Every structure is written in structure tokens, then in C-alpha cells.
């Protein structure tokens, strides 16, 4: 069930590395644009992202699914072929990358195959990508709507004792990719940056400043990012200037971190379809 993009783009991201994007375009011009951001160990071709992009386009919303510059994948592959980039990734690099995409979108530079409405921009992020979208939306009024799917509420999710042991022994944090069996490394710079700039990467603090319409979606049976994290984000946004009136939480029963889907993508599960339908209605309502 491969969904092929209607256009692609390349931008210059952090440290001069490339941000790659796939565009899914609706038939009508002057459509809103939703920027779709993957999570940790994610990428724009992973699992449901192409299907999500095509769904949005079929519902009148342009979608730009991106590979952040240090995600570890370049080119048309689902194997991590740039583990050196992955090791050097940081939250600062991710924020800079997303800023570059939003900036290009706001200037109409992503495609010449359609005229998109630069004033109607939305963000949709999965997992760590959800946390990234929260950090960005809190500081950028050009974002008119936000959707987070299984979003994290903490920038550093590694056990401190394990991090210290790995950094002392290897100079980096070692993790295994369960799908590819590759050894992946998180560099010391990732942890040093967060320690030096805790407020800049405090996702819950950023959530308390988000006032755009925000749909939080989370599977109740998510074992990767527990449902409690959605509740913490909701608690944070309830302290914003409008007492959280902008935020809505959709909890999906029996749903895991990827809504029952897998990579390679095979079918739209009932949980995924539920998330799609609510997301489409929400974005059409708030980006109209």
C-alpha cells in the first residue's frame, strides 16, 4: 500500500546537512500545509507516514513529510545509512531543521507544482517529533494548528545511571535498533546540550505556552511512551493563558505507540483510521 508523493524537496539543515521532504498535494490550490515530523529512529518513509500524507491530501490539506537532517537516513532507503549523523543529533539541530522547513513553507519555497496558502501552516509530530512540534509551536505564531501523536513530554528519556555508564565506557550511549539490529549511538553532545539548556528543551514548559488549537492523540496501551505522558502535557497546557481551552485529548483504547501499524506498512488499522479521521476533521476546522 505504498503512497507516492507528488513532489519532493531538499533544504539545507543543521551543520549543512540535507533535510529531505515528500509533498502530498491536494487537487485545489491555496490549500493549507501540514508539516509532518517523525520521531526518534523514525523517518519520512516509515510505516504510516506516506499513508498519512496521502490521507491529508485527499482531504484537501497539503502534507510535507520530512527527514530531519540528522535522522540517520539519506536517500530512498529504510536502513540507517548515516549512523554518523544520528550520533551527532541534538534537540538544537532538530529545532533548527524544523525552523528551516517552516521558514521555507512560509515563503512558498517547497514546491512549484501547487500554490499553497503560506498563512495556514500546521504541525503534526509523532513521538519525539511530537515533542519537537510542541517546542516549535510555543515560539512560532505562524503555526495555526498542532497535532501530536504519542508525543513525549521529556527531552531526555534515557536512564541517568545507564547514560553515565555508557558515556564513561564508550563516550556515547549505545542502543540497538530492534528492526534493523543495527547498533545506534547517541553522542555526548546530546546530553551536554540538554544539561546546559534545560529550559530551552523543556517540553512541558513549552506546552504551557502553546495557545494554538492542539489535538493530542495517544494510545492507552502505548508501552514506548506511556499514556501518562499525554496527561502530563494536558496538565501543562491547562496552565496556559487560556486555561487549556485550545487543547483536546483523544485517547484510543487498545492502541500501541504506532496504532497497530508496522513497517513496512500493510494496512490501515481501526486505531489508525480513528486517529486519521479525527486529525483530518481537526485540521480542516482549524486551518480552514
PyMOL commands that set and color helices and strands:
alter all, ss='L'
color gray80, all
select helices_A, chain A and resi 14-16+49-58+83-87+91-106+128-137+160-170+188-196+199-201+203-207+227-237+270-287
alter helices_A, ss='H'
color red, helices_A
select strands_A, chain A and resi 7-12+18-24+31-37+62-67+116-126+143-149+172-176+183-187+213-219+247-252
alter strands_A, ss='S'
color yellow, strands_A
deselect
rebuild
show_as cartoon
